[in-house]
Amino acid sequence: MKPRVLVTGAGGPAGRAVAAQLKDRGIPVLGTDIRELPAGAGLTVVPVPPASDPDLVSALRRIVVQEGINVIIPTVSEELPQLAAYRAAFGAEVRVIIGDPGPVALADDKLFTAWQLHSAGVPAPRFGVPGDYADANAAMAALGGPIVVKPRVSRGGRGVTVIDGSTEVDWHRLPAGQIVQEFIPGVEYGPMVFGTPAHNVAAPFVVVVEKTELAQGNIGNAVTTRRTDAGEAIDVGNVALAAVRALGLTGPVDVDVRRRADGTPVVLEVNARFGANSARAPELLDAVLASFALPAFNPASFRQSTGAYANVLV
């Protein structure tokens, strides 16, 4: 069966990247978004309610039925827990490219992610919540230097603040639902993982990109990236894969990793979806499409037959 794909969040960076790759492969693709796309976007986009609206899944299901969709690729972080929980609502013939509900819920909340990574021994920043500390100075003292305060549920650089002691912070008026992490100063990477279930014969793989420029200087979305050479950042790929395994995620997963001053890679956060830089790793989408057609898909033999190559394979 040839896939006919629905990409949610088609107006965002991750959705645009996936939709463009699908079109390049000649695969019929339809997008959804909460806002209209500008003229000339090159993709038909159907407006849908925001993730906070209980009618979202019903709206997506109507589109799936009307348009004969058989693959849904979610790219909006806020939608992921709903679509993981209600994927069966789309019918047995529709494949929703997302992990199981429990792992997706863990990855959706940065505090829960940090707990799970810490429990599994995966390197991650030291962390807490604002209530653990009397004020910003106490948090910096406990976590060993500058800190990052950000929403537990968010994406990109939204709501992220770096505190280094040079500015006044009203600690007790911070918004609810925040996590506090030590600030990791080194190079940032965006490993992209194709996760497979532990019992699956198919091997997971990782492609690592380096974020060479960030939107807000030392935080935020990547403005420019480069794909690392084979063997260049194996330690980064390994820690990203360890995080995906610790959370139990499958399918495409976007991970943020930074190096400490001594070069040790640590996992900042994990997104259970395609990321904005997926065009740097076309084999990630190829793996998704191949696994849709062939349940016993083996990424190693797939790369051999197509010439695709993942620069980190564990």
GIQUITA-V617101 format. One record per residue. N is the residue number from 1. RES is the residue in one small letter. SS is DSSP state (H for helix, E for strand, - for the rest). OMEGA is omega in whole degrees, -180 to 180 (999 if undefined). D_CENTER is the distance of its C-alpha to the mean C-alpha in Angstrom with 1 decimal. Layout:
[[N/RES/SS/OMEGA/D_CENTER] [N/RES/SS/OMEGA/D_CENTER]]
//
This chain:
[[1/m/-/178/27.7] [2/k/-/-178/26.0] [3/p/-/169/22.7] [4/r/-/-161/22.7] [5/v/E/171/19.1] [6/l/E/178/17.9] [7/v/E/177/14.8] [8/t/E/-179/13.9] [9/g/-/-174/13.3] [10/a/-/178/15.1] [11/g/-/-180/16.3] [12/g/-/-177/13.1] [13/p/H/-179/11.8] [14/a/H/-180/9.0] [15/g/H/179/11.7] [16/r/H/-178/14.4] [17/a/H/-179/13.1] [18/v/H/-178/12.8] [19/a/H/-180/16.1] [20/a/H/179/17.9] [21/q/H/178/17.2] [22/l/H/180/18.5] [23/k/H/178/21.5] [24/d/H/180/22.3] [25/r/-/180/22.6] [26/g/-/-178/24.9] [27/i/-/179/22.9] [28/p/-/-177/23.7] [29/v/E/176/20.8] [30/l/E/180/20.9] [31/g/E/169/18.6] [32/t/E/177/18.4] [33/d/E/179/17.8] [34/i/-/180/19.6] [35/r/-/178/21.5] [36/e/-/175/23.6] [37/l/-/179/22.6] [38/p/-/178/25.3] [39/a/-/180/27.9] [40/g/-/-179/27.3] [41/a/-/176/23.6] [42/g/-/-179/24.5] [43/l/-/175/22.6] [44/t/-/-177/24.0] [45/v/E/179/21.9] [46/v/E/179/23.1] [47/p/E/178/22.7] [48/v/-/177/21.4] [49/p/-/176/21.5] [50/p/-/-178/18.7] [51/a/-/-180/16.5] [52/s/-/-178/19.2] [53/d/-/-180/21.8] [54/p/-/180/23.0] [55/d/-/-176/24.0] [56/l/H/-176/20.5] [57/v/H/178/20.5] [58/s/H/179/24.1] [59/a/H/179/23.6] [60/l/H/-180/20.9] [61/r/H/178/23.3] [62/r/H/180/26.2] [63/i/H/180/24.4] [64/v/H/-179/23.6] [65/v/H/-176/27.2] [66/q/H/-173/28.8] [67/e/H/179/26.9] [68/g/-/-179/26.9] [69/i/-/173/23.2] [70/n/-/174/22.2] [71/v/E/175/18.5] [72/i/E/176/15.9] [73/i/E/178/12.4] [74/p/-/176/10.5] [75/t/-/-179/8.2] [76/v/-/-175/9.3] [77/s/H/-176/7.7] [78/e/H/-179/11.4] [79/e/H/-167/12.2] [80/l/H/-180/10.2] [81/p/H/178/12.8] [82/q/H/-176/15.6] [83/l/H/175/14.7] [84/a/H/-177/14.1] [85/a/H/-173/17.4] [86/y/-/-176/19.4] [87/r/H/179/18.4] [88/a/H/-179/22.0] [89/a/H/-179/23.3] [90/f/H/177/22.6] [91/g/-/-175/25.0] [92/a/-/-176/25.3] [93/e/-/-177/25.2] [94/v/-/179/21.8] [95/r/E/175/18.7] [96/v/E/-174/15.5] [97/i/-/-178/12.5] [98/i/-/-180/10.8] [99/g/-/179/11.6] [100/d/-/-173/14.5] [101/p/H/-178/15.0] [102/g/H/178/15.6] [103/p/H/179/12.6] [104/v/H/178/10.3] [105/a/H/177/12.6] [106/l/H/-178/12.5] [107/a/H/-178/8.8] [108/d/H/-177/9.3] [109/d/-/-174/12.1] [110/k/H/177/12.0] [111/l/H/179/15.6] [112/f/H/176/15.3] [113/t/H/-179/12.5] [114/a/H/177/15.1] [115/w/H/-177/17.9] [116/q/H/179/16.5] [117/l/H/179/15.7] [118/h/H/-179/19.1] [119/s/H/-178/20.8] [120/a/H/180/19.6] [121/g/-/178/20.6] [122/v/-/-178/17.3] [123/p/-/-180/17.9] [124/a/E/178/16.3] [125/p/-/169/17.9] [126/r/-/-169/20.9] [127/f/E/174/20.2] [128/g/E/173/21.9] [129/v/-/-176/22.4] [130/p/H/-179/24.9] [131/g/H/178/27.6] [132/d/H/-172/27.7] [133/y/-/-178/29.3] [134/a/-/180/32.4] [135/d/-/-177/31.1] [136/a/H/180/28.9] [137/n/H/178/31.5] [138/a/H/179/31.4] [139/a/H/179/27.6] [140/m/H/179/27.9] [141/a/H/-178/30.7] [142/a/H/-175/28.9] [143/l/H/170/25.7] [144/g/-/177/27.6] [145/g/-/178/27.2] [146/p/-/-178/25.1] [147/i/E/174/22.4] [148/v/E/173/19.3] [149/v/E/-178/19.5] [150/k/E/178/16.5] [151/p/E/177/15.7] [152/r/-/178/14.4] [153/v/-/-179/12.4] [154/s/-/177/11.2] [155/r/-/-179/8.8] [156/g/-/-180/9.9] [157/g/-/-176/13.4] [158/r/-/176/14.7] [159/g/-/-177/17.3] [160/v/-/179/16.9] [161/t/E/174/20.3] [162/v/E/-178/21.6] [163/i/E/-179/25.0] [164/d/-/179/27.4] [165/g/-/-177/30.7] [166/s/-/-180/31.8] [167/t/-/178/31.2] [168/e/-/179/32.3] [169/v/-/175/29.9] [170/d/-/-172/31.0] [171/w/H/-175/29.2] [172/h/H/176/30.6] [173/r/H/175/29.4] [174/l/-/179/25.7] [175/p/-/176/23.7] [176/a/-/175/23.1] [177/g/-/-180/19.9] [178/q/E/170/19.1] [179/i/E/178/18.1] [180/v/E/178/20.0] [181/q/E/169/18.8] [182/e/E/178/20.9] [183/f/-/179/20.1] [184/i/-/-167/19.2] [185/p/-/-169/21.1] [186/g/-/-178/20.3] [187/v/-/179/18.4] [188/e/E/-180/14.7] [189/y/E/175/12.5] [190/g/-/178/9.2] [191/p/-/177/9.5] [192/m/E/-172/8.1] [193/v/E/166/9.3] [194/f/E/-177/11.2] [195/g/E/178/12.0] [196/t/-/178/15.4] [197/p/-/-177/17.6] [198/a/-/-177/19.9] [199/h/-/-176/22.9] [200/n/-/178/21.8] [201/v/-/179/23.8] [202/a/-/-179/21.0] [203/a/-/173/19.5] [204/p/-/174/15.8] [205/f/E/-175/15.1] [206/v/E/170/13.1] [207/v/E/-176/13.3] [208/v/-/170/13.3] [209/v/E/174/13.5] [210/e/E/177/15.2] [211/k/E/-173/14.7] [212/t/E/175/18.3] [213/e/E/180/18.5] [214/l/E/-173/16.6] [215/a/-/-177/17.5] [216/q/-/177/19.3] [217/g/-/-179/20.7] [218/n/-/177/19.2] [219/i/-/174/16.1] [220/g/-/-180/13.9] [221/n/-/178/12.0] [222/a/E/174/13.2] [223/v/E/176/16.5] [224/t/E/180/17.3] [225/t/E/171/15.9] [226/r/E/176/17.6] [227/r/E/-179/16.9] [228/t/-/179/18.6] [229/d/-/178/21.7] [230/a/-/179/22.2] [231/g/-/-175/22.8] [232/e/-/-175/22.0] [233/a/-/-179/19.0] [234/i/H/180/19.3] [235/d/H/177/19.1] [236/v/H/178/15.6] [237/g/H/-179/14.5] [238/n/H/-179/16.4] [239/v/H/176/15.0] [240/a/H/178/11.3] [241/l/H/178/12.8] [242/a/H/179/14.8] [243/a/H/180/12.0] [244/v/H/178/10.5] [245/r/H/-179/14.2] [246/a/H/180/15.1] [247/l/H/-180/12.7] [248/g/-/-178/13.9] [249/l/-/175/10.8] [250/t/-/-179/11.6] [251/g/E/-178/10.7] [252/p/E/-180/7.8] [253/v/E/180/5.0] [254/d/E/-174/3.3] [255/v/E/173/5.8] [256/d/E/-178/8.2] [257/v/E/172/11.7] [258/r/E/176/15.1] [259/r/E/170/18.7] [260/r/-/180/21.4] [261/a/-/179/24.7] [262/d/-/177/25.9] [263/g/-/-179/23.1] [264/t/-/178/21.4] [265/p/E/176/17.6] [266/v/E/-177/15.8] [267/v/E/179/12.2] [268/l/E/180/11.4] [269/e/E/-175/8.3] [270/v/E/180/5.6] [271/n/E/-173/2.6] [272/a/-/-175/4.6] [273/r/-/168/4.5] [274/f/-/176/5.6] [275/g/-/-176/5.2] [276/a/-/-174/8.6] [277/n/-/-173/10.1] [278/s/H/177/10.2] [279/a/H/176/13.9] [280/r/H/-178/14.4] [281/a/H/-176/13.6] [282/p/H/179/15.5] [283/e/H/177/16.1] [284/l/H/177/12.7] [285/l/H/178/13.8] [286/d/H/179/17.3] [287/a/H/178/16.3] [288/v/H/-179/14.9] [289/l/H/179/18.1] [290/a/H/-180/20.3] [291/s/H/175/19.2] [292/f/H/-177/19.9] [293/a/H/-174/23.4] [294/l/-/-177/24.0] [295/p/-/-178/22.9] [296/a/-/-177/24.2] [297/f/-/176/22.2] [298/n/-/-177/22.4] [299/p/H/-177/20.0] [300/a/H/180/22.8] [301/s/H/178/25.5] [302/f/H/180/23.3] [303/r/H/179/22.7] [304/q/H/-175/26.5] [305/s/H/-176/27.6] [306/t/H/-176/25.5] [307/g/-/177/25.5] [308/a/-/-176/21.7] [309/y/-/173/20.7] [310/a/-/-171/17.8] [311/n/-/173/18.8] [312/v/E/178/17.8] [313/l/-/-176/18.8] [314/v/-/999/19.4]]
//
